[in-house]
Amino acid sequence: MIKQTILLGCILISSVAMWAQQKTYCNPINIDYGYTPIPNFSEWGRHRSTADPVIVNYRGDYYLFSTNQWGYWWSNDMLNWKFISKRFLRPWNTGTYDELCAPAVGIIGDTMLVFGSTYTSKFTLWMSTNPKANEWKPLVDSFEIGGWDPSFFTDDDGRLYMYNGSSNKYPMYGIELNRKTFEPIGTRKEMYLLEHWRYGWQRFGEYMDNTFLDPFIEGSHMTKYKDKYYLQYGAPGTEFSGYADGLLVGTAPLGPFTPMSDPLSFKLGGFARGAGHGATFQDNYSNYWHVSTMVLSVKNNFERRLGIWPAGFDKDGMMWCNTAFGDYPHYLPAPSNSPQGGESKAQPSLIENTSNNSGSAKSGVGVMVASPMGGGREGAASFTGWMLLNYKKPVTVSSTLGSYYANNAVDENIKTYWSSASANKGEWIQSDLGNVSTVNAVQINYADQEVDNSFLGKQLGTFHQYKLSYSIDGKKWNILADKSNNKTDVPHDYIELTKPVQARFIRLENIQMPTGKFAISGLRVFGNGNGAKPQMVKQFIVLRTEKDKRSAYIKWSPVDNAFAYNIYYGTAPDKLYNCVMVHDFNEYWFKAMDKEKPYYFSIEAINESGVSGRTKVIEVK
């Protein structure tokens, strides 16, 4: 461990020493994502990827399993994830690339179960009572019930269920299992088949237009809260920004279920998009969280990352997941933010709410409705309030490879990136914040450029090394973080400062790359711009399409000192649980509604120094 030292005007922080004190995290989560494990699965270059995550809280520790990683992670704080190498192969199979895909993880008593996706009955059901020590043994050599994208659920009465399904033709299924033999009890039942003719968000494609395929339902997960069952499912396609987890609610484990109009987890905008095929879990303080797949899809359609979002249930039993500012710094689990008795309480808004009980819409698009304090802001207390300081600000670099331009590193798009001409020590990138700002945290997102083809699957013993500096004037530099001796793989490194600093320039200097060129998809600086917050948005209108009520055209007057906007929406005025972040533009074509329900909308403006008040809620019939 490098000793942490505090000097006058200079903070020198090592990865291990500083992480031990961090209270926040930032999506995509910073784990050592494996490289594509299949040689012919990298048409546009080898790359990192994982998806289909499930996190379980087992004996006070968090265990994370996901697709094609040749192992799993565990953590005691949801920040520092330790990888355990384990090939969950079938005992009789020595194939190199047979691997755990879209895993199911269940807890029965004191035993953890792990099962991988399969369309045959020849996949082993594994068990462990000591997964931290990597102690596993086959529980059932040939699990009779095969299935793709499976999940396990143990009810309060001890009865065990399995759900599965991944198809654009067939529904998601559920079945009860014998807890001792794991044989099926009865026949499987249909849980749900997508209804994209009604729910706009279920349409396949980046623009939700069903142009070339029908949508897919996949990635089941069950959560029980009080006397209700909340069955989650992924849709409509893992390649798209609209990748989401939908929600079914019922009073029995196998239904019948009522589909909710809007997704549980949905992230259409921002730096990294998508929030599909995931799982819900509780931390050690009874707070709920939802982990899901984020979309990259540059080197390959199945290039993906993972995100973790605050979640829970409101006073009416409605399940929510907050992805607003979902790739900005958020607080980690802590007892001070915990509800009592395992119930999720409404979190008060951190941002001034300016709605009132009067007023009517003059635009002819609906009636203004009051939005109570905290309405639609469940989980808002998890957001730090640290704003992005360098969106599309000036960037200088040591060199540039081809058309991988410098400003790609600050455009809030994980799909684009800057690449230097080499991976040499001394290559650098420098971000100008525009004015002296308060810096609380920095996220460094590396990109895969010219990765060595020998990087196949999980690469242990690889690492990034760098120095991060700050300056007031661009001439005198102080160290912000020195990871010259780092020996860990940190593709989405996130540094929370022990004390904020005042800076105008942030400089990242390469020392060592695991493979490929020194390339950055996002050098993201968070804090406060030390300026005025944006004004409230004016003339906010929502025009719902007459011929297709699933869609609407949204427009508003631009705010001069704002670079982005959050559009909140829902099917009740006090439950605006979903959000779309829009950069640069003052219009948005929204295609994610339930055509049979009225909708409610509000908007806020965003800049480096904070967030405006939200507009009065508009009802759109």
N, C-alpha and C positions, 0 to 999 in steps of 0.2 A: 504494500500500500504506500502510495506517495503521501508524505506528510502534508497536511493542509496548513498553509501559511497565509497570514493576513499582513500585508504591508501597507504603508501609508499610500493612499491613492491607487493601490493595486491589489487585486484579489487573485490569488493563485489557488486554483481548485482542482483537485484530482477527481477522477470519475468515481472511485470507490468512496473517498471521504465525503464528497459532496452528495452523492446519491443517498448516503445514509441519513442525510438531513432533509432530503426533498419532501415536500408536502404536496406536490402537484405532478401531473403527467400530461402528455400531449399525444393525440392521435395523428398518424398511425402509431401504434404502440411500438416501442423500441425493443424488438427481440431479434435474435439472429436467424432471420428467415432463411430457409434452405434454398438452394438453387434447383432449377427444374431437374427432376430425378430421371427423366426419360430422354435418351439422346435425340430422338427425332421429334421432340416436342418443343423445339426452340428455333422455329423457322427464321426469326429475325434477330437471333442472338441469345445466348444463354442469359438467364435472368433469375432473380429471386421470386418466390411466390409461396403463399399458403392461403387457405380459405377454410370455410365450413367449421368455425371454431366452436368448442364447447368448454366452458370453465365450470368446475365443480369445487365447492368448498368442502374439503375433507379434513377433519380433525384440526380445523383452524388454519389450514394452508390452502392456497388456491392452485388447482391443477388445470393446465391448459393443453388441450389436444386439438390438432387440426390436420388438414390434408397433407400427405406426402412429406412428412418432416423427419422420418426415421427416428422418431422419439417424441418426447413431450417436455413441457416446462412445468416448474412449480415455483411458487412465490409465497412469501409470508406477508407481503405488503402491497401487492398488485402493481409494483413498480419494477423491482429487480427480479427478473425471471431467469431461473437456472435451468439449463437444458439437460435432459437425461436421455442418453442414446439408447434406443430400444427398437428393434425391428419386430413388429407384431406379425411375423410370418406364420403361415400355416406350418405345423410341425413337419409335414411330409413334403413341403415345397421349398426348393432351394433356388427359385427364380430370383434374379438380381433385382427386378423392379416390382415385385409383388409387395405392395405397401398399403398401410392403413390410409383409407380414403374416406372423407366425410364420416368421421367416427361417431359412434354412440358411446356415451359414458354415463354409467348409472351407479347409484349407491344403494346397496341393500344391507341394512344393519351396519356392520363394521367393515364391509367389503366393497371395493371398487370394481366395477365391471367395465370392460372395454371391448367393443366389437366394431369391425370395419364394414364398409359397404360391400355387398356382394349380391349377385343374382343367383348364386348357387347355395347349397346347404353345406359347403365345404370350407367355411371360414370359422376359425376358432373363436370361441368366447373366452376372453382372458379375465383373470381375477387377481386381486392383490389386496393385502392388508398392510402393506408397507411400500407404497409406490415411490416414496422419497428415496428409498434404498434400491429401487429398481428390482424389486422382488415380485415376479409374476409367474403364474402357472396356468395351464389350460383348465378352465372349468368345464367346458363342453368342447370336445374336439371338433365336432361337426354340428354347428347350431342349425337346427332344422329349418327355422324361419329365416330365410335370406331376405335381403332387401337393400335397396340403395337409399342413402341418406337416412339411416335409422336413428332412433332415439329411444331411451328408456325412461320410464316414470314409475316410481314407487309411491303408491297412495298412502294416506295416513293409516289405513287399515292393513297395510302390508302387502296388498295385492299389487302385482307387477304387470306393467303394460309396455308394449312396444309400438312405435309409430314409424312408418317409412313411406317413401314415394319420391320419385324424381322423374317427371314425365311431362310432356306437353299434350298427352292424349289420355292418360289415366289419372285417377284421383290419388290423394294421400290416403293411406290405410292405417287402421289401428287394430290391435288384437291384445287380449289378455294372455299372459304366459304363466305356466305353473312355476311357482317360485323355487321349487326344489329341483325339478327336472328340466325346466325351461322349454318344455314342450307347449305347443299352443293349446289354449282352451277354447274350443269352438272354432269358428272360421273368422277370418279377418273381415272388418267392416269398412265401408267407405266413409271417410271423414269429410272430405271436401274436394271439389273440383272447381278450378278457377272460373270466374264469371266476368271476363274482361269486357263483355258487352255492357255491363253495368258499372264496374269499377275501373275508372280510367287508368289508375296507376298499375293495373295488372296487364296492360298492353305491352307486348314485346317490342324491343327496339330502343335505341338511345332517345328517340323522339316519341315513344309510345304510340307507334303507328301500325304495329302488326304487319310490317311490309313483307317479311319473308318467312316467318315462322310463327306458330302459335306460342303463347307464353308457357313457361315451365312452372310447375309447383314442385317444391323440394324442401329439404332442410327442416324437418319437424322438430318441435320442442314443446314440452308441456310444463306449465307452472300452475300450481294450485294456490289460491288465495281465499281464505275463509271457506265459503261453501261453493265456490265456483272454480271451473277449470278453464285455463287460458291456453289454448293450443296455437302455437306459432308456426308459421310456414314461410319459406322463402319464395320470392317471385319478383319479376317475370323472367329474368335472365341475368346471369352473373357478370356479363360483360358490360353492363350499362349503368349509368349514373342513377337510374331509378331502381336499382336492385334494392329490395326491401324485405322486411319481415312483416307479413300480414298477421291477423289475429282472429281467432274463433273463440267464442265464449259459450260454455255449456254448464250443465249442472251434474254431469256424470263424465267419467274418463273417456268413454266411447261415444259421447254425444247423446242426443243431437246437439249441434252447435249453431250459433248465430254468427255470421261473419260481420266483423266491424267494417265500417265504410272506408276508413283510412288505415294505412299501415301503422304498425306499432313503431318500427324503426325505419326512418326514411331520411336520406341526405342527398338531395339533388344538387346542391351547390357547394362552394367552398374549395379549399385546396385539394382535399381528397374526398371523393364522393362514394356513395353507396353504403348501405347498412343492411345487407341481406344475409340469409342463412346463418343464424346465430343461436344464442342460448341465453337464458336469463338465470341469474344466480344471486345469492345474498352474501354480503360481506360479514365480517365478524361483529359488526355493530347493527345488524338487521337491515341495513340499506340494500335495496335492489339495484342490480346492474345488468346491462345487456351487452354481450360481446357479439360482434358480427363482422362480416366480410366487407372490406372496402375495395373499390375498383381501381385498377391501374390500366391494364389491357393495352400496353404499348408494344412490348416485345411479343406478346401472345395474348389472345382473348382471355386466357385463364391466368394472367399475371395479376396478383391480388395481395392485399395487406389486411390487417386486422385493426378494429377499433373497439373501444369500450365506452359505453354511455351510461349516465345515470338513468334509472328507471324506477317504477313503482306503481302504486295504485292510489287514486284519489278517494275522497270521502264517499263517492257513489260506487266504488268498486271498479272504476274504469282504469285499465292498465295504460301507462304512458311510458314513453322513452324520449328523453330530451337530447336531440342532436343539434340544437341551436348552438352556434359557436362550437360545434362538435370537434373541430380540429384546432381549437385554441386551448391554452392551458386550463386544466380543471383540477380541483382538489381531489386527493386520494381519500379513501375511507378514513374517517376519524369519528370518535364518539361524540364530539360536539355537534355534528350534523346528523346524528342518528335519531330516528323516530323511536317511539316507545312501543314495546311489545311487538315488534316486527311489522307494525303498520307504517306505510309511507304517508307522511303528512305533506300537505301543500307547502312548497318552499316559497317564501316571500320573494318578490322580484327585487333584484339588485339595482334595477333601473327605474327611474321615476315613471310612474304611470299617470297619464294625464287625461284618461277617459272620464266622462261624467255621465250623469243620468238623463241628459237632455240632448236635443239636437236631432235633426232629420237630414237625410241625404237629399241634396239638391240636384244630384246628377241623374236621378231616376233609376239608379241601380239597386237601391235597397234602403233599409232603415238603419240608422245608427243605433247601436246597442251598447249599454254600459259594459265595461270590462273591469271586474273587481281586482283589487290588488292581488297580484300573484296569478291571476287568471291566465291560463295558457303558459305559465312559466314554471311548471312543476320541475324540480331539479335545478332551478336557476342558481340556488345557493352553491352548487358545485362549481360554477364558472368563476374563475378568479377575477374577472373584469380586466385582465391584462389584454391590451389591444395590439393588433398587428401594426408595427411601426414603419415597415419598409415596402409596402405594396407599390410596385412599379416605380420605386425610387431609383436614382442613378446607381449604376454598378460599374466598377472597373475590375479588370482581371489580368492575370499574368499572361494568358494566351487563350486562344479560342480554336477549337477543332471544327472546321467546316461551318455549317449553319447552326451549330449548337450554341446560340448566342448568349451573352452574359445576362441579359434581362430575363431570360427564361427562368432564372433562379429566383426571381422575385415577382412572378406573374400570378401567383396563387393557383397554379395548375400543376399537379403532380405528374401529369402526362408529358410535360415539356421540361427540358433541362439544359443547363450549360455544361459543356465539357471543355476542359483544358486540352492542350495538344499532347499531354503526356500524363504519366502518373508520378512524375519525378518529385522528390522533395523540393519544396520551395515554390511550387505552383500555388497561386492564391486567388481569392475573390474578396472584394471589398464592397460593402453596402453603405451608401450614404443615406442616413435617416432624414435628411433635409433640414433638421434643426436639432439642437441639443434636447435629448429626450431621456426619460427615466426608463432604464432597461432592467427588466425583472427576469427574463428568460430568453433562451435562444434554442431553436430547433434546427438541426442539420440533417437534411434529407439527401442521402446519396442516391445517385442514379447508376444504372448498369450500362456501361459503355465499353464495348470490346472486352467482355469478360472471357477469360481463358476457358476453352471448351473442356478442360479437365475438371472444372468446377461442376461436379455432378452430384446432386442430392445435398446432403448435409456436409459442410466443410468445417471441421473442428480445428482449432488452432489458428484461425484467421482473425485479423483485427484491423481497425482503423487507428491511425495516429495523426494528431493535428495540434495546432495552437490557435486559440481564438483570442483576439485582442480588441481593445476599444480605444477610441481617441475622441477628444473634443474638437481638435483642429485638423486632424489628418496628418499631423507631423510628429507629435509626441504620443507614443503608444504605451499602453499598459496591458498586462496579461489578464484576460478574463477567465480563460480556462486553458490549462496546459495538459494535454493528453499525449505528450511525447512518448511516454512509457506505457500507454494503454495496451492491454493484451486481450481485449474483448472485441467482438464483432458488433458494431453499433450502426446499422444502416439508417436508423432514424433517431440519432442521438438527440437527447433533450436535456438541457442544462438549466436548472433553476438556480439563480444566484442566491447565496446566503444573505447578501445585502444588495439592493438595487444600486446601479451606478448611473451617473450622468454621462451620456455619450452622444456623439453625432455619427461616428463611423464605427462599423464593425468589420473586422477583417479575419478571414479564415485562411490559414496556411496549411497546406498538405505536408505531412511527413511520411505517411505510409498508407497505401491502399491495399486491401486484400487481393484485388485483381482488377484489371481494366484501367481505364483512364480515371483521373480525378474529375468527377462529374457530380453536379449538384442540381437536384430538381426543386429544392426549396431551402434557401437560407432565410429563416423566418425569425424575426426579432420581435419580442413581445414586451409590453410595458405601457407607458403613457407618453403621448407626444407633447405634453406640457402646454397644450393649447386649448382652444375652445371646443366643446362638444358640438356635434352638428345640430342644426335646427330641426324641428319636427317636420316631417314630410307633409306637403300640402297637395290638395287635389288628387287624392287617392281614389281611383275608381276600379271596379271589377265588372267587366261585361261578359256575362255568361253566354256561351254559344247557344243560339236557339235550336239549331238542328242536332246538336250533340251536347247534352248537358254535362258531359264528363269534362268539358274544356271551357276555358275562360281566357279572355285577354285582360291583362292587368297593366295599368299605367298610372304614373304619378309624376308630379313636377320634381325635377332634379334638385337636390340640395347642394349648394355650391361647395361646401367644405366636407362632403361625404364621398367615400370611395366605394361603399357597398350598402346594401339594404337587406334586412331580414323581413320576409313576408311570412306572417303567422296565419294559420288557418285551422279550421275544424268544423264539426257539425253542431257545435253548441257555442254560444258567445263566451262562456267562461272556461272552455276546454280547447283552446287553440294550441294543441300539443305538437303539431307538426310545423316545420319551418323550412323555407327555401332562402338561401343566401344568394343575392344577385350582385355581381360586381359591374361597375361602369355604366350599365344601362339603366334607364328609367321606365322600362317596360318588360313584361314577361308573359310568355304564352304558357299557361298552366293547363295541364291535361290529366290531372290525377284525381278527379272528383267522382263521387258516387252520384250517378245521374238522377237518383230518386230522392236525394236529400237536399235541403237548403244548406248553404255554407256561410261561414263567417270569416272575415279577413281583417287583419291589421298589419301595419308596417312600421318599422323604425329605421333610422339612418345611422350609419357607422363611420367613424373615422379613427385616427390614431389616438385621439384623446378621450374617446368614450362613445356612448350611444345616446341617441335622442330619446325623448318620450315617444311612446307608441300612439298612433292615431286611434280615434274612436273606431270601434268595431263595426264593420259594414256587413249587413246581412244580404246575401245574394240568393234569390230563389230560383 
